[in-house]
């Protein structure tokens, strides 16, 4: 039986170990030790060396006594900023930070649920097949841990990722592809008070391009955003250069291609009109995924939910996760709701009942699979 007090205590402990993206070493060392205590065979890859993290992905296996297909459980270890010195507090059976940082439920709530489920399996001697547990680095900001995961060390062809903010019972079967759009607008400097007409303002060019652009919610499948603008040196200088970082996402590759092309064209036309230069680079950050609702992995999740009294429902998401990358690499993966709310904000919180239900669901998935 899932131990409510224990999982709360452990989650509170986990979030107080700093693990910002590419600075996951302390938490990775701690959680590796926890897995080893539970008898898992634990190894690490060299992903951190490739992407500049001080830790690597953790790949571990709890050998089973059933001759069935192995199952993979996956979470990421890194958190966003501000995520140092987290001080969790409990109010009315809800866990918050003290308001000066994020909480870190994204994704340590999932990790706590997996660890608790493994402890129950050991304590109650529950029969199971091989369980592979993968904890990744650098998921935030690019899914870089899973992109550089050593897939040769993994046997599973089905994976349950615990990294969605929906309530336990949510099954994410569809997620978008994302394009990154990096732009450098080059204008011409001039004295802004003496001879501004001799200059070409890169800020003005960028503004013109963005003003004509379709952004934010495009349709039910597609979003786009200008995220970062850097440029300018002083108010008395016509700005000679601006750098822009943008993105577009869609559940449809065709729609994504169209949106990205539209944004690129807006920058090109504005540069042409103002006689400036536009250097534009686009790249596919990750691909979309779609898992049929009749797939075995979805049926396992639904049955596990039913067995513990949770209402199962499938959904799509506008966010990226390790689920995207696992599917691209031949592992059928779905993302499960774990209940963490308002992730990436100072108001992030997690109801204890959702934490407990997530652990129960992980345990039941292992039994069902």
KEBANU-475905 format. One line per 5 residues: number of its first residue (from 0); their letters; for each residue z, x, y of C-alpha. Coordinates in nm, 2 decimals, padded with zeros to 4 digits. Example, Ala and Ser with C-alpha at 12.3 -4.5 7.8 and 13.67 -1.06 7.14 Angstrom:
2
0> AS> 00.78,01.23,-00.45 | 00.71,01.37,-00.11
This chain:
369
0> XXXXX> 00.00,00.00,00.00 | -00.09,00.12,00.35 | 00.23,00.25,00.52 | 00.23,00.11,00.88 | 00.50,00.34,01.02
5> XXXXX> 00.34,00.65,00.86 | -00.01,00.59,00.99 | 00.12,00.51,01.34 | 00.33,00.83,01.34 | 00.03,01.04,01.22
10> XXXXX> -00.21,00.89,01.47 | 00.03,00.96,01.75 | 00.06,01.32,01.62 | -00.32,01.37,01.60 | -00.40,01.26,01.95
15> XXXXX> -00.15,01.51,02.09 | -00.34,01.80,01.95 | -00.61,01.88,02.20 | -00.97,01.88,02.07 | -01.22,01.86,02.35
20> XXXXX> -01.58,01.90,02.25 | -01.65,02.25,02.14 | -01.27,02.32,02.16 | -01.17,02.16,01.83 | -01.02,02.46,01.66
25> XXXXX> -00.65,02.36,01.68 | -00.71,02.01,01.54 | -00.96,02.13,01.29 | -00.71,02.38,01.15 | -00.44,02.11,01.13
30> XXXXX> -00.65,01.84,00.97 | -00.80,02.09,00.72 | -00.44,02.17,00.61 | -00.37,01.79,00.57 | -00.68,01.76,00.34
35> XXXXX> -00.57,02.06,00.14 | -00.22,01.92,00.09 | -00.38,01.60,-00.05 | -00.57,01.81,-00.31 | -00.92,01.80,-00.16
40> XXXXX> -01.16,02.09,-00.21 | -01.22,02.19,00.15 | -01.49,02.41,00.30 | -01.64,02.45,00.65 | -02.00,02.53,00.76
45> XXXXX> -02.12,02.74,01.04 | -02.22,02.47,01.29 | -01.98,02.60,01.55 | -02.15,02.93,01.56 | -02.48,02.76,01.63
50> XXXXX> -02.36,02.54,01.92 | -02.08,02.73,02.08 | -01.78,02.56,01.94 | -01.46,02.74,01.83 | -01.45,02.53,01.51
55> XXXXX> -01.69,02.41,01.24 | -01.76,02.09,01.05 | -01.51,02.02,00.77 | -01.66,01.92,00.44 | -01.42,01.82,00.17
60> XXXXX> -01.41,01.65,-00.17 | -01.15,01.45,-00.36 | -01.27,01.46,-00.72 | -01.26,01.13,-00.90 | -01.21,01.01,-01.25
65> XXXXX> -01.50,00.76,-01.25 | -01.87,00.85,-01.32 | -02.01,00.67,-01.02 | -02.21,00.77,-00.72 | -02.00,00.96,-00.47
70> XXXXX> -01.91,00.81,-00.13 | -01.88,00.98,00.20 | -01.64,00.90,00.48 | -01.72,01.05,00.82 | -01.55,01.08,01.16
75> XXXXX> -01.58,01.33,01.45 | -01.29,01.55,01.56 | -01.38,01.60,01.93 | -01.27,01.39,02.22 | -01.40,01.35,02.58
80> XXXXX> -01.23,01.45,02.90 | -00.97,01.41,03.03 | -00.83,01.47,02.69 | -00.57,01.75,02.72 | -00.20,01.69,02.71
85> XXXXX> -00.24,01.33,02.58 | 00.09,01.14,02.57 | 00.06,00.82,02.36 | 00.29,00.53,02.43 | 00.34,00.20,02.24
90> XXXXX> 00.37,-00.13,02.43 | 00.38,-00.46,02.24 | 00.22,-00.31,01.93 | -00.06,-00.15,02.12 | -00.10,00.23,02.16
95> XXXXX> -00.21,00.36,02.50 | -00.21,00.70,02.67 | 00.03,00.74,02.96 | -00.26,00.66,03.19 | -00.35,01.01,03.30
100> XXXXX> -00.58,01.08,03.00 | -00.79,00.91,02.74 | -00.60,00.81,02.42 | -00.83,00.98,02.17 | -00.87,00.69,01.94
105> XXXXX> -01.23,00.77,01.95 | -01.24,00.91,01.69 | -00.89,01.00,01.56 | -00.81,00.64,01.47 | -01.08,00.67,01.21
110> XXXXX> -00.94,01.01,01.09 | -00.59,00.86,01.06 | -00.73,00.57,00.86 | -00.91,00.80,00.62 | -00.60,01.02,00.57
115> XXXXX> -00.38,00.73,00.51 | -00.62,00.58,00.25 | -00.63,00.91,00.07 | -00.25,00.93,00.06 | -00.23,00.58,-00.09
120> XXXXX> -00.49,00.67,-00.35 | -00.28,00.97,-00.45 | 00.06,00.79,-00.44 | -00.07,00.49,-00.65 | -00.29,00.69,-00.88
125> XXXXX> -00.59,00.47,-00.79 | -00.90,00.53,-01.00 | -01.21,00.63,-00.80 | -01.53,00.83,-00.80 | -01.58,01.15,-00.60
130> XXXXX> -01.49,01.10,-00.23 | -01.65,01.33,00.03 | -01.47,01.35,00.36 | -01.67,01.50,00.65 | -01.51,01.56,00.99
135> XXXXX> -01.76,01.68,01.25 | -01.74,01.87,01.57 | -01.92,01.81,01.90 | -02.02,01.45,01.84 | -01.96,01.36,02.20
140> XXXXX> -02.25,01.44,02.43 | -02.52,01.50,02.17 | -02.42,01.45,01.81 | -02.44,01.83,01.78 | -02.20,01.87,01.49
145> XXXXX> -02.39,01.64,01.26 | -02.72,01.78,01.37 | -02.61,02.12,01.25 | -02.41,02.00,00.94 | -02.48,02.19,00.62
150> XXXXX> -02.63,01.91,00.42 | -02.67,02.13,00.12 | -02.29,02.10,00.07 | -02.30,01.72,00.05 | -02.38,01.52,-00.26
155> XXXXX> -02.34,01.16,-00.12 | -02.64,00.95,-00.05 | -02.42,00.67,00.12 | -02.18,00.72,00.40 | -01.93,00.51,00.60
160> XXXXX> -01.88,00.63,00.95 | -01.57,00.51,01.12 | -01.66,00.53,01.49 | -01.73,00.19,01.65 | -01.52,00.01,01.90
165> XXXXX> -01.56,-00.33,01.73 | -01.28,-00.49,01.53 | -01.24,-00.40,01.17 | -01.50,-00.61,00.99 | -01.78,-00.50,01.22
170> XXXXX> -02.06,-00.33,01.03 | -02.32,-00.16,01.26 | -02.65,-00.16,01.08 | -02.88,-00.07,01.37 | -02.86,00.19,01.64
175> XXXXX> -03.10,00.32,01.91 | -03.30,00.63,01.95 | -03.24,00.83,02.27 | -03.47,01.04,02.49 | -03.34,01.30,02.73
180> XXXXX> -03.53,01.34,03.05 | -03.47,01.65,03.26 | -03.65,01.68,03.59 | -03.67,01.94,03.86 | -03.82,01.83,04.19
185> XXXXX> -03.94,02.12,04.41 | -04.00,02.05,04.78 | -04.02,02.28,05.08 | -03.72,02.40,05.29 | -03.73,02.38,05.67
190> XXXXX> -03.47,02.36,05.95 | -03.36,02.00,05.96 | -03.30,02.00,06.34 | -03.58,02.22,06.46 | -03.88,02.15,06.24
195> XXXXX> -03.80,01.90,05.97 | -04.17,01.79,05.96 | -04.26,02.12,05.81 | -04.03,02.06,05.51 | -04.06,01.84,05.20
200> XXXXX> -03.73,01.69,05.10 | -03.68,01.70,04.72 | -03.40,01.45,04.77 | -03.64,01.21,04.94 | -03.90,01.26,04.66
205> XXXXX> -03.63,01.19,04.39 | -03.51,00.89,04.58 | -03.86,00.75,04.60 | -03.91,00.80,04.23 | -03.58,00.64,04.14
210> XXXXX> -03.63,00.35,04.38 | -03.95,00.24,04.19 | -03.79,00.29,03.85 | -03.68,00.02,03.60 | -03.32,00.12,03.51
215> XXXXX> -03.00,00.01,03.33 | -03.06,-00.29,03.11 | -03.44,-00.31,03.05 | -03.43,-00.57,02.77 | -03.22,-00.67,02.47
220> XXXXX> -03.33,-00.34,02.29 | -03.36,-00.09,02.57 | -03.15,00.08,02.84 | -03.22,00.36,03.09 | -03.00,00.56,03.33
225> XXXXX> -03.01,00.83,03.59 | -02.69,01.02,03.50 | -02.68,01.34,03.71 | -02.84,01.45,04.04 | -02.78,01.80,04.18
230> XXXXX> -02.94,01.96,04.48 | -02.92,02.06,04.84 | -02.76,02.35,05.02 | -02.66,02.23,05.37 | -02.72,01.94,05.60
235> XXXXX> -02.93,02.15,05.84 | -03.18,02.24,05.56 | -03.45,02.01,05.43 | -03.35,02.00,05.06 | -03.59,02.23,04.87
240> XXXXX> -03.49,02.14,04.51 | -03.32,01.87,04.31 | -03.23,01.86,03.94 | -03.20,01.53,03.76 | -03.07,01.44,03.42
245> XXXXX> -03.16,01.10,03.28 | -03.19,00.91,02.96 | -03.35,00.62,02.79 | -03.25,00.44,02.47 | -03.40,00.17,02.26
250> XXXXX> -03.37,00.01,01.92 | -03.76,00.02,01.92 | -03.95,00.34,01.92 | -04.24,00.17,02.09 | -04.02,00.04,02.37
255> XXXXX> -03.85,00.38,02.41 | -04.18,00.56,02.44 | -04.29,00.31,02.70 | -03.97,00.34,02.91 | -03.97,00.72,02.90
260> XXXXX> -04.34,00.73,03.00 | -04.26,00.49,03.29 | -03.98,00.71,03.42 | -04.19,01.02,03.39 | -04.48,00.85,03.57
265> XXXXX> -04.25,00.75,03.86 | -04.14,01.11,03.91 | -04.50,01.23,03.90 | -04.63,00.98,04.14 | -04.35,01.04,04.39
270> XXXXX> -04.41,01.41,04.38 | -04.78,01.36,04.43 | -04.73,01.13,04.73 | -04.50,01.38,04.90 | -04.70,01.68,04.79
275> XXXXX> -04.40,01.82,04.60 | -04.38,01.96,04.25 | -04.22,01.78,03.95 | -04.12,01.98,03.64 | -04.04,01.73,03.37
280> XXXXX> -03.91,01.79,03.02 | -03.85,01.51,02.77 | -03.70,01.53,02.42 | -03.59,01.29,02.15 | -03.21,01.35,02.12
285> XXXXX> -03.19,01.14,01.80 | -03.38,00.88,01.61 | -03.30,00.51,01.56 | -03.16,00.38,01.24 | -03.19,00.04,01.07
290> XXXXX> -03.01,-00.04,00.74 | -03.12,-00.36,00.57 | -02.84,-00.61,00.53 | -02.92,-00.64,00.16 | -02.86,-00.27,00.10
295> XXXXX> -02.58,-00.19,-00.14 | -02.38,00.00,00.12 | -02.37,-00.31,00.34 | -02.27,-00.53,00.04 | -01.99,-00.29,-00.04
300> XXXXX> -01.85,-00.31,00.31 | -01.87,-00.69,00.31 | -01.70,-00.72,-00.02 | -01.43,-00.48,00.08 | -01.37,-00.69,00.39
305> XXXXX> -01.35,-01.01,00.19 | -01.11,-00.85,-00.05 | -00.85,-00.78,00.22 | -00.91,-01.09,00.43 | -01.13,-00.95,00.71
310> XXXXX> -01.43,-01.14,00.85 | -01.73,-00.91,00.80 | -02.02,-00.93,01.04 | -02.32,-00.71,01.10 | -02.43,-00.59,01.45
315> XXXXX> -02.64,-00.35,01.64 | -02.52,-00.10,01.90 | -02.66,00.06,02.21 | -02.46,00.38,02.14 | -02.54,00.69,01.94
320> XXXXX> -02.32,00.83,01.66 | -02.32,01.05,01.36 | -02.46,00.75,01.18 | -02.80,00.81,01.35 | -02.81,01.17,01.22
325> XXXXX> -02.69,01.10,00.87 | -02.96,00.84,00.83 | -03.23,01.08,00.95 | -03.11,01.33,00.69 | -03.15,01.10,00.40
330> XXXXX> -02.79,00.96,00.38 | -02.78,00.58,00.40 | -02.51,00.53,00.66 | -02.34,00.25,00.85 | -02.09,00.26,01.13
335> XXXXX> -01.77,00.05,01.10 | -01.55,-00.10,01.37 | -01.21,00.06,01.40 | -01.07,-00.14,01.69 | -01.04,00.13,01.96
340> XXXXX> -01.11,-00.03,02.30 | -01.23,00.10,02.63 | -01.31,00.44,02.48 | -01.38,00.73,02.73 | -01.16,00.57,02.99
345> XXXXX> -00.79,00.60,03.10 | -00.75,00.24,02.98 | -00.84,00.33,02.62 | -00.61,00.16,02.37 | -00.57,00.06,02.01
350> XXXXX> -00.38,-00.23,01.85 | -00.16,-00.11,01.56 | -00.29,-00.40,01.34 | -00.64,-00.27,01.38 | -00.54,00.08,01.28
355> XXXXX> -00.36,-00.05,00.97 | -00.65,-00.28,00.88 | -00.90,00.01,00.92 | -00.69,00.21,00.67 | -00.68,-00.09,00.43
360> XXXXX> -01.06,-00.13,00.46 | -01.12,00.24,00.38 | -00.90,00.21,00.08 | -01.08,-00.11,-00.04 | -01.42,00.05,00.02
365> XXXX> -01.33,00.34,-00.21 | -01.21,00.09,-00.47 | -01.52,-00.12,-00.44 | -01.77,00.17,-00.43
